[in-house]
Amino acid sequence: MTQTQRKALSDICSIPVRNPFDGRIVGEVGESSQAEIAGAIVRAKVAQWEFRRSTPAMRRQLLNALAAEVAADAENLARIISSEMGKTIREARNEVRRAQNTLKLSGDAATFLDGEALHCAIVEGGADRLATITYEPVGVIGAITPFNYPLNLLCHKLGPAIAAGNAVVAKPSPKAPLAANRLCELAVKAGWPRDLFQVVHGGAEAALSLARAPIDLLSFTGGPAAGLALKNASGLVRCLMELGGNDPLFVLPDADLGKAVATTIGHRFEIAGQSCAAVKKLYLHKNIEKVFTEMLLAAVDEVEFGDPSLDDTDMGTVIDLPAARLVAERVNASISGNGGRLLTGGTHDGTVFSPTVIADVAPDAPVIADETFGPVIAIRSFTDAHEAIAEVNAGAYGLQAGVFTNDHALIKTFSRDLIVGGVMINEGPDFRAEHVPFGGVKRSGLGREGVRIALREMSETKVVID
């Protein structure tokens, strides 16, 4: 093959990464073939076989070493994240901080992967027998991550996997793959065993190739359609899937309205509304709807949006132009065909979508009926908490919900009756602590993330009776 032919092949097999704000190419990655993905799995199996006998102390040391490298490279990582997916530099710095915490908590959790001993005297002939229950690594984990948190969501898969003694082959979103590459480089710098953590690249075909490969567990964060395709492709392999949410925030008359407004703004306009647990549907009690809406619009006017690289920018871009156009279509359909009133926003300049608020939104309007990945607050009003809960429960998703009230009886009602994975009291649905279980029901996914529970999810239970 000539040099010209090799360059042409390289150009065909490379994935350019563009800054969503200005369209500049900020990097590129090589697209992984099916054979290359298979080779990565083979190498990972060899590395994991050697690593599976490592002690919790050794795993903790590796994770803490990587966390230290992330800390040392924090500003560079933040710049990578901001430039590849349009998150503001302040948001990107916060993601890097959270990623360090995720890795350190994973290291801590490795020391608590303890089993238990059960006497067998409850069954006939078991009086002198003892069951010892331990947790062993599953093997090789395929980790497929989205564009919106390209570093921390990868750490949420990588950290518990390594803490449990596994190897990881990760495939980040082709829209934001550079932070994953840098994390892999930092793992080498931190002294990680060769091939214990590898990164492959590509789109849907690469994801399917990874799912079909002889992995031992598939961890995926993305949409329901892609999740179902990967579940079908993976066969009997165990799957952990976080598939998004259409998350409500309820505000009751006794709530701290100032805090509720700030939370709505912060949770919905963070990364331009592209968070799975962001406030998608704002349920306002009739008694406070007018005053809350006035307070909300005043706060929206203060949001600085635009160039994500600037320190004073509050909200950056959506991931690409097709995403912006899809959000605009949903907004327009919710107004023209479903009676919604546009209170502010609703337009976009390229990938910069203006903060948007729509009132009087019908329950079947596109911005209410399905997850909208963009900076759109859709307002529903209610008087009866049970009816509002029933409306949310009738939807296809069940990730998280937020409730602002100090009424203990209502707190119990919302906590008990909402069919979701998590209920946040006097907080938005997007609140998350790295060590706490996170995930949903229905179309929102299978299993849970969160360092401590993911450690068990990524382990096999072994019983020895003697």
PASESE-50605 format. One record per atom (N, C-alpha, C, CB): x negated, y negated, z. Coordinates in steps of 0.001 Angstrom, whole numbers, plus 500000, padded with zeros to 6 digits. Glycine has a CB too. Layout:
XYZ ...
END
This chain:
499155501189500000 500000500000500000 499114498753500000 500959499999501229 499414497807499123 498618496590499045 498948495652500199 498848495886497709 498091494629500398 498325493650501455 499631492900501199 497143492660501551 499917492583499946 501168491890499599 502378492743499948 501192491534498105 502287494059499645 503393494967499970 503592495087501476 503140496352499367 502468495141502209 502571495247503669 503229494002504265 501178495456504292 502848492830503720 503455491586504206 504945491545503890 502754490368503588 505307492005502691 506730492020502321 507515492939503237 506907492460500860 506941494110503543 507604495049504445 507738494447505836 506832496375504510 506691493751506290 506729493111507600 507814492055507659 505380492491507929 507953491280506572 508980490238506535 510368490842506605 508842489391505272 510558491982505902 511860492642505910 512187493163507308 511887493794504889 511183493669508012 511407494343509286 511265493427510494 510458495484509419 511087492134510255 510967491218511382 512290490493511620 509833490204511137 512536490139512880 513747489425513269 513346488033513732 514530490190514390 513691486986512971 513364485633513420 514285485214514570 513477484630512248 513727484489515509 514492483990516654 514571482480516533 513842484416518021 515775481959516453 515976480526516224 516488479822517491 516964480309515064 516019478621517692 516547477762518750 517966477354518363 515635476500518975 518970477666519180 520349477348518792 520622475857518647 521294477919519797 519822475028519312 520085473585519278 519660472962517958 519366472891520426 518460473264517495 517959472596516301 517613473546515153 516753471797516655 517804474842515355 517577475808514289 516136476180514049 518131475291513052 515196475624514832 513783475964514649 513533477435514954 512898475083515542 512642478051514190 512205479400514523 511210479298515676 511568480121513280 511544479924516799 510698479835517998 509927481127518241 511550479506519224 510141482104517391 509417483361517518 510030484406516616 509411483845518967 509441485575516617 510001486693515876 509573487998516538 509555486652514392 510359489017516299 510032490343516815 510170491338515674 510953490735518021 509445492434515768 509549493471514757 510742494371515019 508273494294514707 511544494597514000 512705495479514146 512233496929514264 513683495316512942 512729497632515259 512298499007515524 513107499986514682 512442499344517023 512408500889514031 513082501931513260 513575503029514203 512131502520512180 514410503903513657 514897505040514440 513728505893514916 515879505892513610 512717506086514065 511548506879514441 510754506200515549 510653507116513227 510655504878515479 509930504144516527 510653504214517862 509740502684516120 511966504159517829 512743504287519068 512584505688519641 514239503977518815 512643506691518776 512441508074519237 511059508243519849 512626509068518076 510042507630519226 508693507715519763 508578507059521129 507715507079518808 509274505934521303 509257505258522604 509864506141523691 510019503925522525 510912506868523346 511544507772524321 510590508898524698 512861508358523753 509903509456523732 508942510537524014 507861510039524969 508297511062522697 507317508860524683 506278508308525556 506821508004526946 505686507041524941 508060507530526996 508670507226528290 508860508488529125 510015506524528091 509207509594528467 509382510850529202 508060511327529817 509951511934528272 506992511163529072 505681511541529597 505324510655530799 504593511427528490 505532509348530630 505206508414531715 506068508682532943 505391506960531250 507352508965532718 508239509189533860 507916510483534581 509686509203533408 507491511498533861 507154512770534510 506000512585535497 506785513834533454 505085511718535145 503972511429536049 504410510500537186 502805510799535271 505370509634536887 505793508620537865 506812509159538860 506377507417537147 507505510224538526 508622510682539355 508174511088540755 509320511849538685 506911511455540932 506406511825542245 505833510632543010 505350512895542103 505953509443542446 505455508258543144 506260508031544424 505528507009542228 505646507392545382 506319507126546656 507096505816546584 505297507078547813 508078505644547450 508780504355547509 507830503185547735 509821504380548613 506787503398548522 505822502325548768 505113501923547482 504796502759549821 504766502905546641 504109502603545369 505049501848544430 503622503895544699 506309502248544397 507276501587543518 507511500150543983 508612502370543487 507598499980545282 507772498635545827 506582497753545465 507949498690547354 505391498312545543 504190497552545208 504212497102543746 502937498391545484 504636497991542842 504716497645541422 505740496540541182 505074498884540590 506901496645541810 507953495653541607 507557494300542193 509263496134542233 506919494311543348 506453493051543933 505351492430543079 505944493280545367 504499493274542496 503441492756541623 504039492096540385 502479493886541210 505093492711539815 505743492101538653 506439490799539050 506757493080538022 507091490789540211 507740489560540684 506723488435540829 508452489805542027 505528488762541292 504471487755541443 504022487230540085 503270488343542203 503937488117539093 503561487678537753 504644486795537139 503294488886536852 505902487135537386 507010486303536912 506938484920537557 508374486975537221 506632484874538842 506511483593539536 505381482752538943 506270483818541035 504267483395538654 503120482669538098 503407482160536692 501884483565538081 504290482844535978 504613482494534586 505978481810534483 504592483755533701 506493481301535588 507889480864535672 508241479788534655 508180480353537055 507417478754534532 507774477664533620 507732478133532167 506827476468533816 506758478942531834 506690479488530471 507917480333530165 505415480327530287 508302481194531102 509491482025530908 510743481169530756 509660482995532079 510858480129531572 512022479247531483 512093478576530118 511979478187532589 510946478141529598 510917477511528280 511304478509527193 509525476930527995 510849479759527336 511222480800526375 512730481004526377 510502482126526697 513307481159527561 514753481407527685 515550480256527098 515145481619529157 515187479033527467 515921477869526987 515841477742525470 515388476606527641 514667477976524908 514497477791523465 515151478897522651 513030477718523125 515242480118523199 515782481212522385 517295481349522479 515146482508522793 517923480839523573 519371481024523651 520161479766524036 519667482099524634 519491478616524185 520222477365524356 520631477023525765 521408477398523539 520218477812526734 520467477495528138 519659476252528522 520099478703529057 520198475380529385 519435474209529785 518188474644530543 520294473262530647 517182473795530523 515931474156531176 516139474354532673 514869473082530925 517050473594533268 517333473803534700 517988475158534935 518242472680535243 518916475522534072 519547476845534189 518530477955533973 520698476987533179 517632477752533021 516617478764532730 515667478937533909 515829478386531469 515277477845534538 514416477944535719 515117478701536838 514005476545536205 516405478474536977 517156479195538006 517236480679537682 518565478612538151 517385481016536400 517403482432536027 516076483108536360 517709482587534534 514969482421536104 513659482989536432 513536483197537943 512522482068535919 514028482245538709 514009482400540173 514823483613540603 514555481134540859 516000483773540020 516848484913540362 516206486232539947 518215484771539703 515527486230538814 514868487454538349 513790487899539332 514254487238536957 513030486942539858 512038487290540878 512716487939542071 511251486044541325 513826487373542491 514565487894543638 515084489298543361 515727486966543992 515586489521542137 516091490842541768 514994491888541856 516679490817540358 513822491562541359 512697492510541398 512252492788542832 511513491969540580 512176491747543649 511739491947545039 512776492736545839 511477490590545718 514047492439545617 515097493203546298 515088494663545855 516476492579546026 514773494902544590 514666496283544102 513531497007544806 514447496310542575 512417496315544983 511307496911545717 511682497232547151 510114495988545695 512400496327547779 512857496579549147 513799497781549194 513557495334549718 514711497838548210 515713498911548197 515073500279547999 516741498660547098 513916500326547341 513237501604547121 512931502312548432 511951501390546339 512743501539549475 512402502136550773 513635502654551510 511677501116551644 514814502422550940 516047502877551594 516795503924550770 516961501693551856 516105504547549837 516739505610549060 516634506909549851 516079505755547646 517226506885551019 517127508040551906 518363508918551780 516940507589553361 518187510189552058 519298511139551993 519887511385553362 518842512453551382 520412512585553542 520989512941554830 520941514452555012 522439512423554945 521154514870556236 521196516297556562 522571516631557128 520069516680557576 523192517687556604 524524518104557039 524485519557557495 525560517920555902 525005519818558697 525141521195559157 526258521883558380 525421521245560680 526084523162558112 527059523913557304 527966524802558153 526332524768556278 528009524559559429 528796525423560323 530295525313560082 528497525082561765 530726524374559291 532154524232559005 532665525387558137 532424522892558308 531769526094557458 532177527237556642 531681528527557290 531632527106555190 532388529606556995 532021530900557571 530625531315557096 533064531980557192 529814531715558025 528461532144557706 527472531008557595 528465532907556442 527908529773557900 527017528633557735 526444528104559022 527727527549557052 526628528820560106 526219528293561408 524736527989561491 526583529265562485 523914528760560817 522471528560560908 521895527881559674 521783529882561123 522757527266558876 522270526648557641 522396525118557689 523043527201556435 521443524473557063 521391523017557036 521263522559555582 520204522481557901 522128521635555194 522075521059553842 521269519766553884 523514520795553281 520229519726553074 519430518509552944 519765517864551606 517895518815553055 520198516601551664 520633515883550467 519606514800550164 522063515267550655 519039514844548967 518051513856548552 518439513270547205 516645514481548484 517766512188546838 518040511492545576 516782511457544728 518558510055545834 516911511962543517 515772512041542612 516030511196541372 515488513502542219 514976510752540682 515176509945539473 515898510719538379 513840509449538947 516711510002537585 517419510675536486 516475510962535323 518604509817536002 515467510104535127 514528510313534017 514269509044533243 515050511374533080 514718509001531993 514515507836531127 515832507096530963 513950508256529743 515796505799531220 516993504963531133 516898504076529902 517170504104532415 517943504110529074 518074503175527963 518832501955528453 518795503832526749 518213500790528334 518809499554528850 519056498584527696 517892498901529925 520323498247527470 520693497343526377 521272496079527001 521724498016525385 520647494930526711 521006493697527388 521505492636526412 519820493170528163 522323491681526887 522886490633526040 521995489394526004 524277490257526530 522463488375525285 521662487162525110 521787486181526267 522057486476523840 522872486265527069 523171485141527962 522264485052529195 524591485236528412 521799486181529703 520807486185530782 519673487124530361 521447486636532162 518830486686529429 517875487613528811 516809488135529754 517211486949527664 516587487463530883 515582487931531838 516224488627533040 514723486760532314 517150487960533710 517659488515534963 518516489756534757 518458487474535696 519303489806533686 520095491018533464 519203492201533120 521118490793532349 518076491944532461 517112493020532233 516504493473533562 516000492558531257 516189492522534429 515638492887535741 516646493663536579 515194491635536498 517941493398536374 518970494148537101 519028495606536665 520330493501536900 518528495909535496 518442497295535053 517060497870535363 518741497399533546 516027497079535093 514653497529535275 514304497742536742 513699496532534664 514662496802537605 514266496878539008 514771498132539711 514763495669539736 516088498378539730 516588499594540370 516083500871539698 518098499587540367 515917500837538368 515429502024537657 514036502414538139 515410501773536140 513139501446538237 511782501726538703 511802502092540184 510859500511538460 512623501419540963 512726501729542393 513143503173542621 513721500790543071 513956503721541704 514420505097541820 513462506102541187 515776505228541189 512397505616540522 511407506518539936 511597506834538479 511399507766540673 512353506005537768 512643506247536357 511714505462535443 514084505891536052 511787505766534155 511183504953533102 512298504233532362 510329505827532122 511953503126531683 512956502306531006 512503501979529591 513222501011531794 513410502195528641 513245501685527282 514373500689527066 513265502847526195 514008499412526904 515001498341526822 515147497843525394 514618497183527744 516401497495525038 516665496830523767 517435495551524051 517455497758522789 516741494409523998 517440493141524229 518241492720523013 516448492046524598 519090491725523195 519833491159522072 518860490603521035 520803490052522556 519116490846519748 518244490261518719 518338488738518678 518598490829517352 519357488172519321 519487486715519364 518577486084520420 520936486330519638 518149486887521406 517306486353522483 516392487458523019 518182485762523632 515407487884522220 514566489017522623 513218488633523226 514329489888521448 512887487348523232 511518486945523554 511204487068525039 511283485525523106 512176486781525898 511936486901527344 511665488350527731 513140486359528140 512353489292527088 512123490715527371 510711491111526981 513145491593526625 510260490639525826 508889490918525413 507884490385526420 508619490318524044 508124489168526885 507194488572527841 507205489343529159 507545487096528085 508375489802529594 508440490576530831 507638491867530705 509899490891531191 507717492498529538 506956493726529306 505450493443529364 507335494348527939 505025492316528795 503618491923528879 503192491693530319 503368490665528058 504066491073531098 503743490800532501 503678492082533315 504771489853533110 504478493102532943 504411494388533643 503049495038533434 505531495331533157 502526494941532218 501181495459531953 500161494704532791 500831495348530448 500310493393532835 499401492553533614 499481492890535106 499725491067533389 500663493302535556 500866493644536961 500353495035537308 502327493547537306 499828495762536318 499252497074536588 500207498234536501 498657497071537908 501329498035535793 502288499134535668 501703500248534807 503619498632535066 502067501504535103 501626502625534268 502052502442532811 502185503943534812 501209502852531924 501488502713530501 502770503445530102 500315503237529686 503592502784529305 504825503340528720 505950503535529729 504524504659528066 505752503103530972 506835503223531949 507968502255531615 506311502960533374 507615501129531033 508588500126530595 508222499699529183 508622498893531565 509121499975528244 508895499616526846 510094498829526319 508649500883525982 509842498030525283 510901497240524656 510951497564523168 510673495715524881 512150497866522682 512379498047521253 513351496964520794 512933499483520937 513438496752519482 514214495623518981 515111496019517823 513292494505518552 516199495261517691 517120495472516588 518542495125516999 517046496913516099 519453495342516075 520856495055516314 521646496295516676 521459494408515109 522832496409516082 523746497501516435 523156498874516116 525069497330515702 522458498995514996 521902500305514630 520826500744515617 521320500261513210 520004499795516066 518988500130517064 519642500540518376 518039498941517292 520716499856518744 521426500211519970 521996501626519881 522551499204520248 522581501965518732 523125503311518543 522017504357518539 523921503387517237 520890504022517938 519762504958517937 519288505229519358 518601504409517087 519242504202520169 518829504380521564 519851505211522327 518638503019522250 521145504957522079 522194505715522765 522170507190522370 523567505115522456 521827507479521108 521812508862520623 520522509595520982 522004508884519120 519516508858521376 518227509461521711 518355510279523004 517130508364521863 517396511161523286 517475511998524481 517128511237525761 516554513186524333 517907510189526033 517767509463527291 518586510177528362 518221507976527139 518417509757529598 519120510405530707 520207509532531314 518137510792531778 520187508243530994 521225507320531454 521200506112530540 521012506903532953 522390505598530212 522501504406529381 523115503290530214 523352504685528104 522403502170530307 522903500990531012 523088499880529987 521925500545532163 524329499404529833 524661498459528766 525449497291529336 525463499154527644 525095496100528902 525892494911529195 526242494259527869 525125493911530139 527539494078527620 527985493522526348 529495493549526266 527375494289525174 530033493693525055 531469493684524847 532088495061524838 531783493001523578 533426495144525023 534110496438525077 533994497267523804 535547496222525378 534075496623522638 534002497387521384 532631498039521238 534289496473520169 531587497263521490 530234497827521415 530037498882522491 529172496719521557 530586498647523665 530461499616524757 531089500948524408 531094499073526018 532260500911523796 532938502150523411 532139502890522343 534360501852522899 531599502152521378 530794502788520328 529561503461520929 530368501749519266 528924502798521860 527735503370522495 528095504550523386 527003502307523313 529239504462524066 529689505578524907 529936506809524047 530975505200525688 530582506623522913 530837507743522012 529536508311521452 531752507307520870 528583507434521162 527310507878520588 526458508624521610 526533506684520042 526582508265522867 525713508843523899 526178510206524388 525623507907525067 527400510578524063 527896511902524454 528046512042525952 526973512977523942 527438513085526522 527595513382527940 526594512640528830 527459514860528158 525816511755528256 524875510970529052 525652510012529957 523890510185528134 525225509915531203 525871509004532138 525724507563531656 525277509164533550 526800506775531767 526780505391531292 527179504424532395 527710505226530093 526428503358532511 526793502208533334 527045501062532373 525671501850534396 528248500488532418 528605499475531424 529322498304532066 529477500080530333 528767497109531847 529449495874532233 529886495222530937 528521494911533098 531214495144530733 531755494826529420 532498493505529362 532661495909528985 532246492615530319 532838491284530251 534066491138531117 533187490953528843 534612489934531106 535768489657531937 536537488450531438 535345489443533367 537778488371531871 538635487223531561 539103486663532902 539867487628530627 538170486017533570 538260485840535016 539083484625535452 536887485726535580 539981484819536409 540810483721536894 540221483040538125 542195484228537210 540577481771538291 540329481045539536 541658480453539980 539228479924539354 542078480791541183 543341480310541746 543046479185542744 544127481476542437 543790478093542637 543640476986543588 544984476753544255 543130475680542882 545011476919545582 546235476777546374 546308475386547009 546300477868547468 547484474968547477 547657473595547981 546759473230549158 549075473394548385 546365474183549989 545556473859551160 544057473874550873 545862474825552271 543678474061549628 542266474203549270 541519472882549404 542133474732547845 540210473001549537 539316471847549425 539208471538547930 537881472130550081 539985470555547473 540089470315546039 538775469826545432 541183469308545764 538025469025546178 536741468560545676 535787469705545406 536118467599546653 535726470649546351 534854471807546167 535354472688545025 534764472623547465 536684472818544926 537250473648543855 536968473047542482 538764473815544050 537038471727542371 536712471066541098 535249471287540746 537018469552541170 534357471062541706 532923471238541443 532607472672541047 532101470845542675 533272473619541682 533053475029541353 533562475345539957 533741475935542379 534721474823539614 535265475047538274 534311474534537207 536630474369538129 533817473324537397 532885472729536443 531602473556536367 532562471274536836 531033473840537537 529758474551537574 529834475948537001 529260474624538974 530929476653537297 531030478039536868 531507478181535422 531962478782537782 532255477208534915 532748477356533548 531779476775532518 534102476685533412 531092475706532885 530212475076531910 528766475535532031 530278473587532057 528468476386532997 527141476992533049 526901477782531766 526993477908534299 525721477657531211 525336478227529913 526475478133528893 524911479691530086 527100476931528882 528145476607527904 529280477626527913 527546476523526509 529610478134529091 530743479039529224 530489480455528782 531867478514528471 529221480813528576 528896482139528044 528466483102529149 527791482028526995 529248483164530192 528987484086531296 530183485003531454 528697483320532620 529916486287531680 530999487269531725 531983486999532856 530428488660531872 531516486414533955 532398486185535102 532780484725535267 531738486675536364 532534483892534264 532875482473534349 534383482278534491 532361481727533112 534768481092534956 536189480762535106 536807480646533723 536387479438535916 537518481656533301 538169481622531986 539596481058532079 538202483036531376 540262481348533215 541656480933533391 541784480242534747 542636482160533287 542259479001534731 542393478215535957 543871478146536345 541798476780535772 544211478815537434 545594478838537917 545749477795539025 545986480264538436 546539476736538744 546750475649539692 548167475708540255 546494474288539021 548262475671541570 549588475613542189 550260474296541810 549491475758543741 551555474367541544 552315473191541089 552119471986542005 553801473529541002 552016472236543302 551938471128544252 550659470309544135 552055471653545643 549630470862543561 548360470128543442 547899470020541986 547273470815544279 548705470494541062 548287470542539660 547924469159539122 549390471152538808 548751468157539372 548520466830538804 547252466202539367 549716465920539073 547129466180540689 545961465538541293 544682466306540970 546139465427542812 544764467626540964 543571468427540651 543130468179539212 543848469938540873 544082468135538284 543745467921536874 543080466570536685 544999468021535994 543585465538537374 542960464211537284 541528464249537803 543779463173538073 541322464917538933 539972465050539485 539067465838538544 540022465730540858 539622466877537942 538851467728537043 538393466944535811 539682468949536619 539308466185535198 538958465437533993 537899464378534288 540203464782533396 537995463755535458 536969462777535835 535600463447535953 537341462091537166 535579464660536497 534315465391536644 533782465859535288 534503466597537577 534678466263534398 534263466696533058 533592465547532314 535476467220532252 534107464330532495 533524463166531835 532077462924532243 534346461940532137 531683463435533396 530329463228533900 529338464274533390 530340463238535407 529827465298532709 528951466375532247 528124465908531047 529780467629531875 526802465940531198 525896465591530107 525612466861529292 524563464955530655 525968466826528015 525752468020527199 524979467660525931 527101468685526837 524190468642525478 523375468397524296 522070469168524343 523094466919524153 520957468465524162 519638469080524050 519286469849525325 518571468012523763 519198471179525275 518951471964526493 517545471805527055 519201473412526215 516615471257526288 515241471123526764 515053469938527696 514306470993525598 516046469035527758 515928467838528589 516372468120530018 516753466692527998 515647467582530968 515935467849532378 517292467327532831 514866467244533232 517801466270532193 519072465697532649 520284466263531918 519045464202532480 520077467252531058 521205467894530370 521871468901531296 520736468589529066 523199468791531430 523952469709532290 524420470956531550 525148468997532883 524674470822530249 525195471945529472 524561471954528096 526730471872529355 524046473119527700 523405473251526409 524353473738525332 522246474178526513 523885474667524523 524624475093523341 525241476473523529 523712475097522127 526170476797522632 526546478199522475 525476478861521612 527982478350521833 525511480160521511 524370480904520979 524114480651519491 524583482374521202 525168480439518694 524969480175517268 526223479529516691 524625481483516502 526139479142515430 527257478438514789 528510479304514671 526843477963513410 528405480600514300 529625481418514290 530324481462515645 529293482828513855 529555481460516728 530161481458518064 530922480160518302 529085481650519151 530345479034517898 531023477742518069 532315477695517255 530092476582517652 532256478228516045 533449478216515196 534546479110515770 533095478668513775 534162480234516359 535153481118516963 535843480442518144 534497482426517413 535074479752518973 535670479025520101 536637477962519582 534565478370520982 536239477229518552 537107476195517978 538401476796517442 536377475446516858 538306477939516780 539510478610516263 540458478968517401 539129479881515474 539903479471518493 540760479860519623 541406478648520275 539950480637520665 540642477565520392 541200476342520960 542330475820520083 540107475271521120 542088475734518784 543102475209517871 544358476071517859 542537475106516465 544175477396517866 545334478290517867 546118478173519163 544894479735517655 545438477952520277 546110477838521570 546914476544521672 545089477906522703 546528475542520866 547246474265520866 548365474276519834 546280473102520587 548021474592518593 549002474486517512 550065475571517568 548304474539516183 549666476787517949 550630477885517911 551174478307519250 550017479044517278 550610477765520338 551033478239521657 551364477108522628 549958479105522252 551506475887522120 552025474791522933 551061474176523911 553175475255523669 549773474519523834 548815473942524757 548562472469524471 547518474708524698 548205471710525528 547881470289525380 546381470096525582 548691469418526392 545719469561524582 544291469282524684 544100468016525510 543642469131523272 543442468168526658 543216467023527542 541882466356527278 543291467454528990 540891467136526864 539594466573526503 538795467613525730 538816466105527764 537873467141524897 536988468045524167 537638468651522939 536523469139525071 537290469924522704 537867470662521588 537103470570520286 539228470196521361 535989469829520263 535217469683519038 533790470181519256 535213468213518569 533091470379518149 531695470782518263 530881470161517148 531562472308518234 529624469893517443 528648469424516469 527615470517516344 527998468051516888 527761471359515337 526905472537515243 527181473468516404 525422472139515215 526148473799517160 526299474713518298 526597473987519602 525047475542518462 526636472655519567 526947471875520772 528457471691520841 526210470484520764 529082472411521766 530540472362521901 530875471466523088 531150473800522088 531769470510522889 532102469575523967 532892470277525065 532903468381523419 532655469923526331 533439470496527434 534928470257527195 533005469884528794 535706471314527275 537097471283526826 538047471709527938 537283472185525608 539161470986528052 540216471342529008 541540471349528269 540256470348530221 542300472426528429 543618472567527806 544641472862528906 543616473704526714 545753472141528902 546826472354529880 548031472997529194 547237471012530554 548956473454530016 550206474065529531 549936475218528570 551078473012528838 548924475993528875 548529477085527986 549443478288528205 547047477478528222 549968478841527127 550835480013527213 550013481247527583 551581480240525878 550630482212528279 549874483402528700 549350484245527552 550730484256529568 549966484112526365 549490484889525217 548628484058524270 550670485465524456 548259482848524669 547376482017523852 545991482650523791 547292480574524419 545262482487522681 543952483137522541 542974482830523668 543335482732521247 542983481593524194 542018481255525241 542387481852526595 541901479753525368 543588482389526698 544032483049527932 544033484560527766 545434482564528333 544500485022526619 544731486455526424 543447487258526324 545548486676525186 542355486624525879 541108487366525706 539953486525526223 540885487750524219 538816487180526430 537634486489526926 537116485505525878 536536487500527307 536944484251526280 536426483228525389 535055482804525874 537382482018525309 534034483042525050 532654482724525397 532340481308524919 531664483758524771 532790480328525696 532551478937525351 533066478043526466 533220478578524011 532739476744526442 533061475837527551 534499475341527516 532128474653527533 535434476241527724 536858475924527638 537540476301528954 537523476668526439 538174475317529577 538989475572530775 540450475574530355 538725474496531899 541118476700530540 542524476851530175 543364476861531446 542755478151529346 544285475925531566 545052475744532806 546416476401532702 545214474254533129 546723477200533717 548065477744533931 548558477234535285 548067479327533877 549828476917535386 550381476490536679 551249477607537246 551210475173536529 551372477628538591 552188478658539242 552724478122540561 551366479956539475 553769478770541039 554301478488542380 554297479738543240 555724477923542289 554484480889542621 554548482155543351 553250482930543143 555768482998542891 552507483170544222 551219483857544130 551373485261543554 550558483929545505 552457485947543935 552652487320543464 552841487359541942 553868487959544166 553562486376541404 553765486324539954 552451486024539230 554824485261539596 551652485114539785 550365484789539167 549439485999539194 549703483597539885 549433486717540301 548612487931540403 549072488971539383 548680488519541835 550373489144539263 550907490122538307 550515489761536875 552438490209538427 550521488465536569 550135488032535226 548679488381534937 550357486524535066 547816488142535911 546400488478535728 546227489989535619 545551487923536896 546906490731536471 546772492191536458 547271492819535158 547527492786537627 548154492127534457 548673492656533190 547645492560532072 549938491913532788 546580491810532283 545546491661531269 544658492888531168 544705490448531565 543833492903530132 543011494082529846 541742494144530683 542645494106528389 541317493000531232 540050492959531962 540290492945533470 539230491729531544 539222493233534209 539301493197535667 537916493094536284 540020494438536196 537216492006535982 535855491857536499 535879491202537882 534991491023535524 536003489879537946 536045489201539230 537103488105539210 534668488617539578 537427487602540399 538386486508540528 537944485611541671 539830487043540766 538316484341541587 538060483400542668 539359482861543218 537174482258542194 539386482595544522 540589482075545169 540184480972546143 541371483211545906 540765479779545966 540520478695546906 541749478514547794 540179477378546158 541631478952549020 542663478767550042 542063479097551394 543916479654549757 542672478526552449 542288478878553816 543418479598554537 541885477628554596 544446479972553780 545591480694554328 545216482172554427 546875480491553443 545090482677555651 544611484045555842 545552485071555196 544460484343557338 546851484835555292 547805485772554700 547638485821553175 549253485374555070 547425484653552554 547231484630551104 545901485260550713 547304483197550581 544883485047551535 543597485689551265 543759487204551240 542550485279552322 544496487734552204 544740489177552239 545531489623551003 545500489563553527 546530488816550603 547347489175549446 546510489235548169 548490488172549276 545741488189547911 544919488168546707 543864489273546742 544249486801546546 543237489466547890 542179490472547997 542718491877547776 541504490387549359 543910492133548285 544507493468548190 545102493735546818 545576493639549248 545762492742546224 546603492997545057 545935492747543709 547811492162545146 544891491929543665 544219491699542383 543465492960541949 543245490495542483 543676493400540729 543009494593540198 541731494143539489 543953495393539216 540717493900540283 539429493427539793 538323494074540606 539335491882539864 537093493930540136 535962494499540859 535509493671542037 534824494685539936 535812492366542035 535380491513543131 536274490300543268 533944491078542928 536567489911544504 537365488727544792 536514487781545636 538703489100545526 536285486571545124 535464485580545804 536366484546546467 534483484903544815 536279484423547787 537135483510548538 536442482162548706 537495484107549915 537177481083548334 536632479720548342 535316479655547564 536414479234549792 535335480346546453 534190480424545549 534722480798544175 533118481462546051 533917480563543138 534342480918541791 534070482369541479 533656480044540778 534717482904540443 534510484315540088 533100484611539617 535481484721539017 532342483579539244 530993483800538730 529944483921539833 530616482677537802 530373483854541085 529407483996542168 528895485437542224 530039483589543522 527565485556542400 526959486883542472 525710486832543337 526619487412541060 525566487802544213 524329488005544953 523683489262544396 524583488121546503 522363489213544181 521688490249543408 521794491655544013 520249489887543259 521947491751545345 521955493075545975 523365493633546158 521261493008547320 524387492828545849 525781493214546085 526341493896544838 526643491975546465 527183494941544985 527772495587543814 528493494599542912 528731496670544248 528286494743541605 528890493852540625 529367494687539442 527886492751540166 530621494518539099 531196495247537969 532703495158538036 530737496723537961 533368495788537086 534809495640537031 535532496917536690 535166494604536050 536843496756536498 537728497871536172 538347497599534802 538837498063537271 539106498565534328 539752498487533021 538706498215531937 540843497385533015 538931497245531062 537990497000529960 536699496327530416 538650496146528903 536632495988531686 535437495289532171 534265496222532429 535762494541533435 534483497538532405 533304498376532462 533407499655533253 532235497615532995 532245500299533386 532097501568534089 530932501438535064 531868502753533090 531144501846536309 530062501817537279 529794500405537776 528802502402536675 528704500263538514 528371498985539126 526889498679538990 528773498981540592 526589497384538829 525236496894538987 525120496266540369 524865495877537868 523972495628540628 523665495179541975 522643496147542536 524949495104542877 521542495606543030 520340496399543282 520604497667544084 519332495563544002 521282497568545206 521384498726546099 522248499834545514 521946498301547438 523402499460544939 524268500501544388 523698501037543074 525692499955544168 523023500179542286 522429500644541036 521327501661541294 521876499466540240 520632501523542414 519592502482542788 520176503890542902 518929502069544119 521357503994543498 522027505302543602 522586505738542250 523163505247544646 523128504774541487 523679505109540166 522592505691539259 524308503858539508 521357505242539460 520244505669538609 519451506815539224 519319504499538340 520081507524540153 519459508672540810 520364509886540687 519163508365542296 519749511066540760 520505512322540808 520517512838542247 519889513391539838 521667513331542652 521808513913543983 521368515383543957 523276513789544484 520473515734544862 520038517138544959 520357517652546356 518504517286544650 520894518879546404 521219519518547673 520391520780547825 522728519839547766 519716520913548960 518986522132549312 519575522653550618 517433521867549446 520090523890550585 520675524501551783 519766525627552227 522128525026551516 519315525522553461 518364526505554000 518871527017555346 516938525881554153 
END
